[in-house]
Amino acid sequence: MDQNQITQLSSAIAGMMGIFMLFWLCIVVFAIYLFWRIFSKAGLSGPLSLLILVPAVGWIIVACILAFSDWRVIPAPPFYAGLQPYPPPPGNYPPPPASFNPPAPPPRP
């Protein structure tokens, strides 16, 4: 490779690394936002979501906090408020046919 090709290749790699870093930065910021909302709705402190910035174990720490902590929230009311989602079927539905003769069980050996 001549010097011009090396310069072009290194600038292309630097440009790709910048794009990849921007992509991962967006993912991390979005994850922090999501965990902040989850912690807030669980009745915990929102800044606990910043623990995902700890290298290698941050995600595990956050998952353990969410899994084993006591969520201080008020239970939601039932969706149907006493109504059943489907009406129960009538007691004798469907009626058996008038000329129903069940087959005899096979003989035992």
N, C-alpha and C positions, 0 to 999 in steps of 0.2 A: 504494500500500500504506500502511496505517496503521501506527502504531508497534507495536501488538499483534502484527500479522502478521509484521513484521520481527523482533520478539523471538522469536516461535515458530519462524520459519524458521531463524534463526541458532542457536537451541538444538538444533534437529533436525540441522543440519549439524554442529555440535560433537559431538553424540552419535554420529553416523555416523562422524566422523573418529576418535573414540576407539575405536570397534569395529574400524575398518579398521587402526588402528595396533596394536591388540591382536592382530588376525589376522596381520599381517605380522611382528610380534615372535615369535609362535608358529612361523611358517614359518622365520624366521632361526635361532631356537634349535634347531629340529629339524634344519635343514641343518648347523649346527655340530656337533650330535651325530653325524649321519651321517658327515660328513667326518672327525671325530675317530676314529670306528671304522675308517674306510677307511685313514687314515694309520697307525693302530696296527697294523692287520693287514698293511700294506705294510712294516712295520718302520721307519717314520718316526716322528717326534715328533708326538703328538696335538695339541699346541697350534698346530701349523701350520694347523689348521682355522680359527683365529681370523682368518686373513688374508681370509676372505670378508667381514669387516666393513669392509675398505678400500673406500671408495666407487668405483664405476665399473670398477675393474680387479681387485678382490679375487677374483672368480670365475675370471677368466682366469689369475691367478697360481696359484691352487690347481690348476686344470686342467693348467697347464704343469708344475707340480711333480709331479703324479701321472703325467703322460704321459711325462716325460723322466727321471725319477729311476730309480735302480736299486732294485727292490723286493727287500729282503733277507728272503725267506721260504723255507721249506723246501718243495720241490715235493710236492704231494699224491700219494699212491699211486694207481695206476689203480683205477677203480671196480670192475671185474670181476676184478681180480687174476689175470689170465691166461686167464680164460674169455671166450669170444666171446659177444656178446649174442644172436646167433641161430645155430642150427646150420647148417653149410653144406649146400646141397642135394646129393643123390646125384649121382654122375658122369653118369648117363644119364637125367636126369629132365627132362621127361616123354619117354617113348619115342615115336619118330615113328610115325605110323599105317602099317599094313602096305601100304596101297594109296595111297601119297602120290606124286602126280605133279605136280611144281612146274610152273607155267605157263611157257611160253616167253617170253623177254624180247621186248619190242616191237622191230620192225626199225628200224635207224637210217636216217635220211634221207640 
